[in-house]
Amino acid sequence: MKLKAISLWVLPAALAVLAAPAVAARQASKTVYVSFVDADGKPLTDLKPEEIHLAENGKELPITSAKRITTPISVMMLADTTKVAGGGGFSASSSSAGELIRDIRSAFSAFTTDMLAADPANELGLMEFGQASITITDFTSSQQEIEKGITHLVPKPNADSVLLEAIQESSKDLEKRKNTRRAIVSINVEPGTELSKEPPNNIMKELGKAQAPLFSVSLQKGDNRNTQRGVVLPQLTKQTGGRHETIVGQSALVQLLKNIAATLNAQYEVTYTRPAGPTPQVLAMGVARNGVTILVTHFPPQ
């Protein structure tokens, strides 16, 4: 991909001479974590560094390294424990409605297994968002502890959703983690009522600060969709380097979360040099290969 260049801010001549050594010293090495997937949604693992291009504010920057990830990841899993996750609001003819929470548990269990098998140093946390965003299991690399939390996921009979609030709270939690590689994975059931009041821009800001891609799965069990979530989730996932998937069959949940795990476990660690100056506003990336989807944050690292 050919990236359009823009002019750099230039110091006045007299100041530029005096400031040159300091400017050189302030050049920074930055790292972003990227997933590359093919037309079938499968992660690519054979990209060469020379195929990858990166730009900030429209100006291409030199990539010093591009390799498969070598660092562990912190992931917060967000589980729907609203009334619709237990079948509330569905007709009696929907025989599988009561099993939704079991499928949600199975999906997160499979995701946990794959993430820890890829790297035992990976750490995962679990949060529910029925009526309130509550941490069930704090970040841990113990599969036993995570599984214990997953078994405690129970839908609340009269609870509505605060998924967007949970995304914001998870972002704040992730920003505090030592691991610089981070992600959020959520499962929610539609249709449902969303009670979160936080403006979407504030949620997006927290995700950007955490450098955490959001992978969101919506299980559609009715004709209607929540207007607020239906607009916000696709934007949050796209801007942060994640994906939003909508499915109608809960039997696909396990495989879908295993696919997300495979995507995260096949990330690339791309390091580049940023010149001195204010933190750019927009990051973009391209590859010199057809049919590749790039999952990368649009927020440059600080």
Backbone hydrogen bonds, N-H to C=O, Kabsch-Sander energy under -0.5 kcal/mol:
donor,donor_aa,acceptor,acceptor_aa,energy
3,L,1,M,-0.6
16,A,12,P,-2.7
17,V,13,A,-1.7
18,L,14,A,-1.2
19,A,15,L,-2.6
20,A,16,A,-1.0
23,V,19,A,-2.6
24,A,20,A,-2.3
25,A,21,P,-2.0
26,R,22,A,-1.6
27,Q,23,V,-0.6
27,Q,24,A,-1.0
28,A,274,R,-2.3
30,K,28,A,-0.6
30,K,272,Y,-2.9
32,V,270,V,-2.4
34,V,268,Y,-2.4
35,S,295,L,-2.0
37,V,293,T,-2.5
38,D,42,K,-2.7
41,G,38,D,-2.1
44,L,36,F,-3.6
51,E,48,K,-2.1
52,I,49,P,-1.5
53,H,286,G,-2.9
54,L,61,L,-0.5
55,A,284,A,-2.8
56,E,59,K,-2.0
57,N,282,V,-2.7
59,K,56,E,-2.0
60,E,58,G,-0.5
61,L,54,L,-2.5
64,T,62,P,-0.5
64,T,271,T,-2.0
65,S,271,T,-1.8
67,K,269,E,-1.7
69,I,267,Q,-2.3
74,S,181,R,-2.2
75,V,123,E,-2.3
76,M,183,A,-2.1
77,M,75,V,-0.5
77,M,125,G,-2.7
78,L,185,V,-2.9
79,A,77,M,-0.5
79,A,127,M,-2.9
80,D,187,I,-0.7
81,T,79,A,-0.6
83,K,159,A,-2.6
85,A,82,T,-0.8
86,G,83,K,-0.9
87,G,84,V,-1.0
88,G,83,K,-2.6
90,F,87,G,-1.9
94,S,91,S,-1.7
95,S,93,S,-1.6
97,A,94,S,-1.4
99,E,96,S,-1.6
100,L,97,A,-1.6
101,I,85,A,-1.0
103,D,99,E,-2.0
104,I,100,L,-2.3
105,R,101,I,-2.4
106,S,102,R,-2.4
107,A,103,D,-2.3
108,F,104,I,-2.2
109,S,105,R,-2.2
110,A,106,S,-2.3
111,F,107,A,-2.2
112,T,108,F,-2.5
113,T,109,S,-2.3
114,D,110,A,-2.1
115,M,111,F,-2.4
116,L,112,T,-2.4
117,A,113,T,-1.8
118,A,114,D,-1.6
119,D,115,M,-1.4
122,N,119,D,-2.3
123,E,73,I,-2.6
124,L,140,T,-2.6
125,G,75,V,-2.5
126,L,137,T,-2.6
127,M,77,M,-3.0
128,E,134,I,-2.6
129,F,79,A,-1.7
131,Q,129,F,-0.8
131,Q,160,D,-3.2
132,A,130,G,-0.9
134,I,128,E,-1.9
134,I,132,A,-0.8
136,I,126,L,-2.7
137,T,126,L,-1.8
140,T,124,L,-1.8
143,Q,141,S,-0.7
146,I,142,S,-2.1
147,E,143,Q,-2.9
148,K,144,Q,-1.9
149,G,145,E,-1.8
150,I,146,I,-2.4
151,T,147,E,-2.1
152,H,148,K,-0.6
152,H,149,G,-1.0
153,L,150,I,-1.7
154,V,152,H,-0.7
156,K,81,T,-2.6
159,A,156,K,-1.6
161,S,193,T,-2.8
162,V,129,F,-1.8
166,A,162,V,-2.2
167,I,163,L,-2.3
168,Q,164,L,-1.9
169,E,165,E,-2.5
170,S,166,A,-2.6
171,S,167,I,-2.0
172,K,168,Q,-1.8
173,D,169,E,-2.1
174,L,170,S,-2.8
175,E,171,S,-2.0
176,K,172,K,-0.7
176,K,173,D,-0.9
177,R,174,L,-1.6
181,R,72,P,-0.6
182,R,180,T,-0.6
182,R,211,Q,-0.6
183,A,74,S,-1.7
184,I,213,P,-2.4
185,V,76,M,-2.4
186,S,215,F,-2.5
187,I,78,L,-2.1
188,N,217,V,-2.4
190,E,219,L,-3.0
195,L,161,S,-3.6
195,L,193,T,-0.6
202,N,199,P,-1.1
203,I,199,P,-1.4
204,M,200,P,-2.7
205,K,201,N,-2.1
206,E,202,N,-1.8
207,L,203,I,-2.1
208,G,204,M,-2.3
209,K,205,K,-2.1
210,A,206,E,-1.9
211,Q,207,L,-1.0
212,A,207,L,-1.6
215,F,184,I,-3.1
215,F,213,P,-0.6
216,S,214,L,-0.6
216,S,243,R,-2.8
217,V,186,S,-2.4
218,S,245,E,-3.2
219,L,188,N,-3.2
219,L,217,V,-0.6
220,Q,218,S,-0.8
220,Q,247,I,-3.4
221,K,190,E,-3.3
221,K,219,L,-0.8
227,T,225,R,-0.5
230,G,226,N,-3.0
231,V,227,T,-1.3
231,V,228,Q,-0.5
232,V,228,Q,-2.3
233,L,229,R,-2.4
235,Q,231,V,-0.9
236,L,232,V,-2.7
237,T,233,L,-2.5
238,K,234,P,-1.9
239,Q,235,Q,-2.4
240,T,236,L,-1.3
241,G,237,T,-0.8
241,G,238,K,-0.7
242,G,237,T,-2.9
243,R,214,L,-0.6
245,E,216,S,-2.9
245,E,243,R,-0.5
247,I,218,S,-2.4
250,Q,248,V,-0.5
252,A,249,G,-1.7
253,L,250,Q,-1.7
256,L,252,A,-2.3
257,L,253,L,-2.4
258,K,254,V,-2.0
259,N,255,Q,-2.0
260,I,256,L,-1.8
261,A,257,L,-2.2
262,A,258,K,-2.2
263,T,259,N,-2.1
264,L,260,I,-2.4
265,N,261,A,-2.6
266,A,262,A,-0.7
266,A,263,T,-0.5
267,Q,264,L,-1.3
268,Y,34,V,-3.5
269,E,67,K,-3.7
270,V,32,V,-2.8
270,V,268,Y,-0.7
271,T,65,S,-2.9
271,T,269,E,-0.6
272,Y,30,K,-2.6
273,T,62,P,-2.0
274,R,28,A,-3.3
274,R,272,Y,-0.5
283,L,298,H,-1.7
284,A,55,A,-2.7
286,G,53,H,-2.5
288,A,51,E,-2.3
289,R,287,V,-1.4
292,V,289,R,-0.6
293,T,37,V,-3.0
295,L,35,S,-3.3
295,L,293,T,-0.6
296,V,294,I,-0.8
298,H,239,Q,-2.9
